[in-house]
Amino acid sequence: MKEQIESIASEAMEKLENVQDMKSLEEIRVLFLGKKGKLTGILKGMGALSPEERPVVGQMVNEVRKQVEDSILKNKNRLLQKEREEKIAKETIDVTMPGTLLARGKKHPLTQVLDEIKEVFIGMGYEIAEGPEVELDYYNFEALNIPKNHPARDTQDSFYINENVVLRTQTSPVQIRVMENKKPPIKIICPGRVYRSDQVDATHSPIFHQVEGLVVDKGVTMGDLIGTLQVFARSLFGEDTNIRLRPHHFPFTEPSAEVDVSCWGCGGKGCRICKNEGWIEILGAGMVHPKVLEICGIDPKVYSGFAFGLGVERTAMGRFNIDDMRLLYENDMRFLKQF
Ligand code: DAH
């Protein structure tokens, strides 16, 4: 029996010496110490021993058991440590490895132009104002000196929510909202989306963008308007750009003008882009109508102002030489990638 125990002990120790993973370690434990394990088997067979042998064998088995248990524990710790090290090694991030390249997006050409426009005016001390796209008829038309049945309404056919609520056809209503809430000096631009019941074609879209400008203070003149627009046109289209004002009519300005810039294609000589005119119209402008100031509670005898409204699509088309407005909305990557 003694030899049997010794042989079990050396078998166990040999197996434990070579164990490489937790699963085999558990198998060894079951094989020797489990309910049907080899050492347990010896203890079970002790009934057949003589009373003198029993304590000797019992002590031997216990010593071996202790030895095996100690070794299992030691190996368990060793294997756990090894597992941890392997895991760390496997999960280490090599910061010098080249990463996965993410395709970098960029701003839509309309946003690019809008940002440039904002930058120019912010540089001249303007603040950005905003107003609702779903607008009261009062702000979109009435307060801008366009009463019901005024022929000017025909040129800006709107989408009506109901008789008093429209999708704004222009950013000019923001002028009224600002003047109602703030007394001069006022110096704002208002970029935003506007809506008109127009058929889609190369130069029209039912949704487009404008930037409105408004300056009201004591002694503001047409000269200030022209100077401002000159600076704007040169910043956006280049230092050699000239502007030209043609008399026009807007109900909310007096006098009013349409403003052209010298063609960015030919510099004014005449080409395909400007249809041989040498000039391209980009905005409407004028001196704020005294009636409009009055409606907003600003005394036209003390204050004067100028205003302008600029089409962002038209400006972007000029800036990037785009000949069809629809391209700006189709989100075709082959087109957008070019800017
Ligand atoms: N709101 C006008 C339009 O959409 C553009 C415009 C013209 C705005 C003259 C102005 C202005 O502020 O003074 O056609």
Residues whose N, C-alpha, C, O or C-beta is under 5 A from the ligand:
A	BS01	DAH	T169 Q170 S172 G213 F250 T253 G284 A285 G286 A307 F308 G309
